[in-house]
């Protein structure tokens, strides 16, 4: 499973997503996504153990 971190123009994490479709949905909702980075495998494991990536997206 691949997870992505979405950052604003100041480098602050604004969302964690699992698919490119989720990233595009956030963009359509007006979230200021300036950069998207794929998480390393060890970072993605932490996400899947602690909850859903949508837990990080307050708009969902």
Buried (B, 14 or more C-beta within 10 A) or exposed (E): EEBBBBBBEEEEEBBBBBEEEBBEBBEEEEBEBEEBEEBEEEEBEEBEEEEEBBEBBEEB
